[in-house]
Amino acid sequence: ALMYLHVGNKKSVRGDKIIGIFDLDTATVSGISKDFINRKQRDGLVEYDDEDLPRSFVLYDDKGKSFVKLSRISSVGLKIRADGNTDNYSE
């Protein structure tokens, strides 16, 4: 079954394309992670359509390129959604 992960603001990512889900606060502590996201931004590969501050990001592949999709939903919330275990969860 083809699964999509809803990352907020009416945006979704195909589940089989997801490389990883990351917490923005802890991921950007490392200079390497900051440089990675900055490089993706310069290359036009960062997506965000929200006014709220992003809390996490989903790294995904599309046709051989990796994209960063920022989300206002926490990495824990996205992981719970990805696992399909949303019974007792509210963001």
Protein Blocks (a to p, Z undefined) as FASTA:
>chain_A
ZZdddebjhiacdfklpfbdcdfklmmmpmklmmmmmmmmmnopaccdbfbdcfbdcddd
eehiacddddfbdfklmmmmmnopaklgcZZ
